[in-house]
Amino acid sequence: MARLRQECLWEHVSPTPPNATALASSVKADVCVIGGGITGLCAAIHLLEQGKSVVLLEAYQLGHGGSGRNVGLVNAGTWIRPDDVENTLGTAVGSRLNQVLGGAPAEVFAMIERHGIQCQARNDGTLHMAHNATGGADLKARHEQWTRRGADVELLTGARCQEYCGTEQISAALLDRRAGTINPMAYTLGLGAAVTRLGGRIYQHSPVQRLEREGSGWQVHAGQGVVQAEKVVISTGAYTEGDWTDLQRHFFRGYYLQVASVPLHGAAAEGVLRHGQGSWDTRTVLSSIRRDDQGRLLLGSMGRFDNKPAWFVRSWADRIQSHYFPQLGKVQWEMHWTGCIDFTPDHLMRLFEPAPGLVSVTGYNGRGNTTGTVVGRALAEYLIKEDPQGLPLPFSPMKAVSANGLRTGLYETGFALYHAGQCLRVML
């Protein structure tokens, strides 16, 4: 039996990144970007393409956070239904956000092509799978709402649903042809390489300790040096750390776990998601399911496994796999990893401008691959043009999420109990 180890698959199969350089002196730039994930790197690319000089600071290494550890789904839209977005934000703002994020997968794949990024990119769509009748009703509503907005989506049922999903446990699935899958770590590293080619300076292992106003610009103290910049982008997401910013008060952290099998081959394996889509189901504590280009089966769910024993991880993965894909027989699990998500109570992101020349974002709610790509571009354009009309939604007032630490603890306790129930076959 293969030893189940705690390691991120995407780091294991991605190209080795170049040697990291830490900030060790005083440097100047038009813009300092804090955070080496998808948002910060996309912002840096667009700024550089418009002739701005950029210094990017990363506390660890590129892709360390959610950008390199997520499922790799290139989803369209937000976590919630498009009608709910407009009901929450108002028709004008909500419609704008639905339009921007509905087209976000196309921007991801355009970035991949433009910069020649090798990241297992497939623009074959995604599948949102109904695990019961209530889930089926939800997908029917989502299908109607997205179709009304002109999206290329199809509600699969019957034999067509089984063909695409590869399981008899799903009675309906929403196929979104705008979407797809990537290796998120390889995508992030590819964006980093593009920043360097365009003349941007990236300093890793350079955590920010202090952010200070200096005249009309900013001083960013990080590592053993300081960046003097006219403007600053904060794009640290769920991995925001330190008392130099109170951004972490404006979301609550949630954890997301994943388990990857050894490469699977043969007719039974080829029947699982045979058309290449990534998927997730409609459970409140959802399960995500996809395969990589080497045939591995990847299962995920809300919660964390980095603090669980290997037998628990293996038991959970066995339970989900045997429920959906019993035809695979006994599967050997190779690795597991956990990442963080920045959640907001209404599942909608927030853009902030706490001071002139300082912009930040949080609350991607698990949609970082697409949202980060378009928001990075939008923030760059705003800093250049100073026109808020180009943003996907207006800046929000800085209003902290109440009891965010308590929310994180309660959610994780609930997820852990749910997974324990799945392992014990009490629930599924």
N, C-alpha and C positions, 0 to 999 in steps of 0.2 A: 504494500500500500504506500502511495506517495505521502511524504511528510507534509502536513499542512503548516505553512509558515506565514508569519505576518509580514507581508510585503505587497506593495502596490503593483499590480500587473502592468500598468501603463509605464511605470518607471523601469520595469524589468524588460519591456520590449521596445522602448524608445531609444533613439540614438543617444550616446553619451554626450552630455552637454559640455561645452568648452570650460576650461578652468575659470573659476569665479575669482573676480577681483573685488576686494573690499575697499570702501572709501577710506582714504588715509590722509587727505589733505583738503585744502579749500579750493573749490571749483565753482565756476559760474555757468549759468544757463538761462535761456529765456523761460523755460518751464522745468520744474522738478516734479516728477511723477513718483509717488510713494505707493509701492505695491507692484510686484512682478507677476501678476496674473493676467488674464485675458483683457480685462478692462484697461489696466495701466499700459500694457504693451500696445493695444490698438490705439489708445490715445496718443502714445509716443509716436507710432508710425504716421498717423495723420498729421501731427504737429511737425514732424520732420519733413514730410512731403510738402508742407506749406512753408518750408524754409526756416522753421524755428529750431533753435538748439535745445536739446533735451538731455537731462540727467535722470535716470531711473534708479531708485533705491529699493532693494528687496532685503528684508530682514534675514531670510534664510537663503533659498535658491529659487530660481524661476520654476513655477509650477508647484511649489511646496504646498500651497493651500488647495482650495476647492477646484481651481482651474486645472490642476493636474491629477486630481483624485476622484473626479466625478464619474458618472456612468458613461458619459460620452454621447448622450442624446443631443441632437441638434433640433430642439423643439421650436415650434411656432407658437406665439401667443404667451399668455401667462398661465400660472397654475390654475386660476379660476376661469369660469366661462366668460366669453366676450361680453355678453349682456350684463353680467355682474360687474365687470370692469367699468362699463358706462354708467351703471346705476350708482356705483361707489364714487366715481370721479366726476360725473356729469357727462352729458352726451359729447360735448366738444372735445374735452380732454381725453375721455375714455376712448372715443373713436380714434383719436390721433394715436394713442398708445397701442390699441389693437392693430392699427394699420402698420405702425413701425415694427412691432414685434411679430406680426403676421408675416412680414417680409424679411425678418431677421435671418432665417436659415439661408436664404439666397445670398445675404451679405457674408455669412460665414464661408460658404463654398466659393464665393468670389475672392475672398481674401486668400483662401487656400490655393486657388489657381493662380492668382496674381503674383504670389510670393513663392510658388513652387514648393508648398509644404507637403511632405510625405507623412500622412497621419491616418491611414486606413479610412479615408473619407468615402462615404457612400451616401448619395442623395436619393435613396430608395424609399424614403418615408419612415414613419414610425407607426406603431400600433398601440392604441389605448384599449385595453382588453376588459370587458365586463365580466366580473367574477360571479355576479348574481343578477337577479331581475332589477334591483335598484340601480346597480351599475349600468345595466342596459338602458334604463330610462335616462340616466345621466348622459350616456353617450349619444342617445337619440337627440337630446336637447342640444348638446354641443354640435352635433352634425347639422342640425337645422340652423343654429346661430351662425356657424362659420360659412355654411352654404349661402345664407342670406347676404354674407359679406363677400361672396365671390371666391372663397377659398377652395382649393382642389382637395376635397376630402370625400371619403366614401365610407358608408356604414356597411361592414361585412357581416353576413349572417350565414347560417347553414354550412354547406360544404365548402363554400368560398372562405368563410371564416376559419374553418378547421385547416384548410390548405395553407393559409397564411400563418396561422399561429402554431400549428403542429400539435394541438392538444384538443381533446374532447371536453375539457373542463371550461372552455370559453364559448359562450353562445353568441357573442357579438363583439366586434372590434372596430374602432374608428381608425381607418387608414388615412393618415395625413401625408399626402405626397409632397408637400412643401419641405418636409423635414428629412432627417437622416441620422447618421452616426459618424463618430470620429474616435480616434485615440486622443483624448484631451491633453495628455502630457506632451505628445508629439506636436499637437497644434500649438500649444503654449510655447514650446521650445522653438518651433518654426517662426512664430511671431517675434520671439526674442532675437533670432538670427536676422530677421528683416530689420529690426531696430538697429542692430549693429551695422548692417550693410548700408543703412541710410545715414550713418554717422552719429547715432545716439550712443551715449555712454551709460553702460549698465554696471552698477555696483551691487554685488550680492553680499550676504552676511554683513549687512550694514543697517541694523535696526535704528529707527529714528528715536532719539531721546528728547528732542525739543524742537518746537516750531515757533518762530518768533517773527513778529512784524519788524521790518527795517525800512523806514522811509515808505516808499510806495511798493516795496517788494517784500521778500521773505528770506529768512535764514533758516535752513533745515539742518539741524545738528544730528549727525548719524555716524555710527561706527567711530572712527578716529578722525573724522573730518567734518566739514560743513559745506552745504550747497547754498549759494546765493542765487536766487531766482526771482524773476518778476512775478511769476504765477506758479501755483501749486495744484496738483491733482492728487487727491487721496482716494486710492482704490484698493483698500486692504480687505474689504468685505468681512466675512465671518472670522478672519484671522487677525483682525485689528487687535493690537496689544499696546500696553504702556499707557502712562498717564499724560502723554503729550497731546492727546485728543480725547474728547468725550464721545466720539462717533459710536463707540461700542455700547453706549446707553440707548441707541436708537434702533436696536434690533435684539432679538434673542437667538441664541445658538441652538441649532438642532444638529444631530449627528446622522450620518448616512453610512451604512455598512455595505460591503460587497465581498462576494466569495467567487473565486474563479476555479474552474476544473482544469484538469490536464486537457490537452487537445483531444477532441472526440472525432471519430471517423466512422464511416459506414452509413448504411441506408437510414437507420433509426436517427442518427445524429443529423443527417442532412435534411430530415423532415422537420426539424425544429427551426421555426422562423426561416423557412426555406428560401424566401425572397429577399432576405437580408435586412429586414427592419429590426430596429430595437423596439422594446415594448415595456409597458408597465401596466399593472392592473388597477381596478377601481376601489380596492380596499382602502379603508381609512388609514391603516398602516400598510402602505402599498408594498408590492413586490415588483422590482424591475427585472427584466429578463432580456438578455441579448447574447450574441456570439461575437467573437473577434475573428480576425482574418486567418487564424490558425486553428479555428474550430472549437476553441474553448467555450464553455457555457458559463455566463456571468449572471449571478443572482444578486439582488440587492434589496435593501429595505431601510426604513427609518430606524435609527438607533445606532448603537456602537457595539463592536465586537473586539475592540482593542483591549478591553478589560475583561474578556470572557475566555474560559479555557477552550482548547482546541476541540474537545469532545462536544461542547455546546455548539460551537460554530458548525462543525460537521453534521451534528444532529439536525440543526435548523436547515442547512442546505439540502440534506437528504430528504427532509420532509417536504420542502417546496418542490424539489425536482421530482420526487415520486408522485406528488399530487398532479403536477402538470404534465410530466413527461415520463410516465412509468415505462415506456418502451425502451428507454435508455438503459434500464437495469441499474446495476450498482455503478455509481460515478465516483471517481477519485478526485478529491478536491486538493488543489495545489497551493493556493494562497488566499489571504483575506486582508482587507484594509478598511480603515474608517476615515471619513472626512467630515468637515463641518459645513453647515448651511446657515446663512443669515436670514432669519425669518422675520416677518412683520405680522401683526395681528390680522390685517386684511389681505395678506399675501400679495401686496403690491410694493414695488420698490419706492425709494425716496431719493431725490436729488437735493443736495444742500449747497448753499453758497453762504457760509457763515461770515465771510468778510470779502471785500473786493479782491479779485484775483485768486481766491481759494475756493475750489469746488470739490465735492465729494459725493459718493453714492453708496447706498447700502440697500439690503432687502431684495436680493434676486430670487429668494424663495425656491432655489433649486433649478433655476433656468439660466445659469451663468454663461454657458457656451455662446448662446445667441444674444442674450441681453447684454453681456459684457462686451461683445463685439460691436453692437450698435451704439451702446452708451459711451464706449471709449471714443468712437468717432464723434459723437454728438458733443461730448465735453470738450474735445479738441477744437471743434468748430466754434463752440461758444467762446472759448478763450481767445480765439483769433478774431472773430467778428463781433463778439459781445451782443449777440442777438438771441434772446431766449426763444424766439419762434422756432428755431431749429432743434430744440430739445424735445425728446419724446413725451415729456410732461413737465409742468412748471416746477421750480424749486419749492421745497416744502419748508415751513418753519422748523427750527430745531426743537422738537418735542420728544422727549425720551419715552421709550416703551416702559410702562409701569411694571415693576417686579420682574424684570427680564431674566435675572438669575433664577428666580423661583420657577418661571415658566420653563426654562431649560431643564431644571431638575425634575419637574413634574412630567414633562413630555418624555424624558429619557426613562423615568420609572415606568410609565405606561407602556412604552415600547418594549422594555425589557420583560415585563410581565406578559405582554402579548406574544413575544417570541418564545418565552418559556412555555406558554400554553400551546404554541404550535409544535414545539419539540415533544411535549407530552401528549400530543394529539387530542388536546382538550378543545382546541379551536383551530381554524384555518381561514 
